[in-house]
């Protein structure tokens, strides 16, 4: 056994470090940390990795549509905490209320960015070199190509064979250039050939697509830090000035300059909406929303009228203004026992269903014996169930009615903690009307006044048709989103480039064609020549064989027409 191993280890064809020459286990790899870094970089900059990261980012973005996001819907996050007090903190620990700014989403985003850059730069260098390089040399055995055609021609007596053959290849080169191929001639003593290729635009399209994708990522990354998004509810007849303190919610980017807000003013002149009349198909369905605004920009006394519609925003000083929602804002007046007005405002009530049953909150911190909060429901077209419960049967103001439940106690606003104007925290308050109190809820129609319990004062549902001469007893409000998006134009440009690059990369085939003429038995003076046509495609190209056949037929026809003494076709493909 020892002799056999010794003979085997000394075989001249076996390297000295061959695995069979080492006693024991396989030698350990000497890759080292630099080698591992190079390996990791190659894996990261692989196009398969980039596609996987792109898919992963799309999957990672799904929670952003399933859960409310702090930047876009802060009130929705608060409501989610109220509805799911045990689950919400767990989701928050995984940053699911801030998906697009989370550490894990940012990691995927940055890895995708680096991967694409690492893929694109080497490909651009290689592509630039390929564009400057001549067409590849004609292969020795064209019959091995994916598409091949061969013809034998008999040369006419009395002419120089070399001149005729060279002229035939020159005709082929001209025809290939006319069809968009780059050509190169490769001739020797017994063969004449032209090599042609086209389809570099396919790789150009792929590079444009991936470069544009990087452009989109970079634009979104930097513009998101310079932009801002704000929401504001505006009641008809009131004015909003573009200042941070005037927003209902304001979400600036990380690099946004808060002093850069342009203080333009917007006044809501009116809101139009059409409802399908009762008794017709789709009764109560709303459409044709239109908020009519008057815009006044700083430094100018002139105003202009604008109309915001759903999916038809307007632009004011670079800000895009979108119409998000609408509702009713009844004018509520509360007086104390002495008759003094302690509260009088049009309070927006938030719609709860398609019939515009709306919920609103009124908070009176001062002027009454103690702090008072009212939770109200507005029914635009009120009807009553057999149980006595009210509901709205139509969204327009046909039979409006307002109900209130009254609470007294601590409104929770004295400690400086921000509170939503659309919610009332009743944990530290006592309900004195409605529910189990034994006292009926307050019910009002436009123009009615009712007493508050315990002689605290009165509450009035103002009828604006009587007090202000308005067309309707209740004012409308609109919810607007004001958005600064500095990168929108660049995103559009890069998206167009990406689309054009993708279409180019999919539709343009990458092909190489060769035409070669060879003298048959030149030593014995045989006046025969074989002309071969061959094609090769990069990737799938079902039209390659047809292209080679069509070109061969066109070339042979051109040779027959252009040579003074035509070649005689003897063989078949």
C-alpha positions, 0 to 999 in steps of 0.5 A: 500500500505504501509503495502504491501511494508513493508511485501515485504521488510521484506521477508527473501529471499530478501537481505537488499540492494535489489533494491525494498528495496530502495526508489527512483532510483537505487543505484550508482555504487561504481566501483571507479577509480581502478575498471575502470582501471581494467575494461579497462585493461580487455577490452584491453587484450581481444583477440577480442580487439587484433584481432580488433587492428590487423585489424585496423592496417592493415586498417591504413597501406593502406594510406602508399601505396596510398600516397608517404612516406617521408622515402621511396620516398621524391621526390614523396612527393615534386612532390605531393606538386607541383601537389596538392598544396591545398590538400597536406598540409591537408594530411600532417597535418594528417601525411599521408606522414609519415604513419608508423611513425605517432602518430596515427599509433604508438598508434595502434601499441603500443596498439596491442603490449600491448594487445597481451602481456596481452592476452598471459601471463595469457594464458601461465600460465594457459597452463603451469598449465594444462600441469602439471595437471592430466587428469580430473576425469571421469564424473558420467554420460558419456551419457551426453557427445557429443559422447557416446557408451555403451556395456554390457559384460558377465563375464566368470564363475570361474574368479574374476570379479575385475581382469578381469575388471581392466585388461580391463581398463588397456588395454584401458589406454595402447591403449590411451597412444599409441594414444598420450593421457595423462591418469589417473585412477579413480577406486572405489568399483564398477567402474573402469575408465580411463580418457584421454586427448590430444590436448594440442599442439593445445593451444601450437600452438596458444601461439607460433603463438601469441608469434611469432607475438609479436616477429615480432612487437618487432623486427620491432619496434627496428630494424627500429630504427637501420636501414637505407635506401638510394637511389643512381643513378649511371651512367655507369663508375662512382663509388659510395662510401658508405657515407651519403653525396653520397646518392641522398636520405638518411633516417636513423632510429631514433637510427642509428649511422651515423658513422657506415656506411662502406665505401665500393665502387661500380662501375657500369661497365655496364647495360644489358637489352633486348627488344622484337624486333619490329614486334613481339608480345610485341614489346618494352617490356623489360626484363632480367635487369642486373646491373654489379658492381665491389665491393671494400671493405675497408681494401682490394685491391681486388675487386669482380664482382656482378650482381644485378637483379630485385628481386635479390638483393646482400649483401655487408657488411650487406647491401642489394642492390636492383635494382629499375630502369634504364635509359639513361644518355647522355653526355652533354657539354656546352661551353661559347662564348670563347670555354671554357667548363663550364659544362660536365657531363653524366646527368641522364634523368628520363624515362616517359613512356614505350618507354623510353621517358626521361626528364632531367634537366641541370643547369649551375650556373657559366661560362656563362653571367647569370645562365642557366637551360635547360629542355630536352627530350631524345627520344631513337627512335625518330619519329614525329607526323603530328603536328610536336611533337616528340615521341619515338616509341621504348625504344632502341637507334635506332634513338636517338634525344635530345631536349632542352628548355633554361631558364635564370635567378635565379636557386635558388641555391645560398641561400643554399636551397636544390634543386632536380637535376631532377627539374628546378624551372622556376618561377624566370627564363625567357624562351628563346627557345621553347614554346611561345618565337618564337625561336625553341627548340634546337634539337640534335643527337649524335655528334651535337653541337648547339648555345645557344641564344644571343651568350652565347655559345654552347651545344653538345650532345656527341657521346660516340662511337666516343669520347670514343669508347663505344658500344652505343652513350649514357651511361646508369644509374641505380637507386639502393636502399641500405638498412640495415635491422638488423631485417630481420633474426629475422622477418623470424624466427618469421614468420616461428614460427607463421606459424608453430604455426597457422597450429598446432593450426588449425589441432590438435583437443583438445579431452577428452576420457573416458572409464568406466566399471561398475558392474551391480547389484553386490549385487545379484552377477550378472556377467554383466559389462557395458563398456562405451566410451565417448568423449568431444571436445573443440570447433568444432570437426566433427571427435569426434564421429567417433574417439570414435566408432573406439576406442571402437571397437579397445578396445573390440578387444584387450580385446577379444585377451588379456584376457585368458577367453574372455568377452562375448559381449551381448549388442549393443551401 
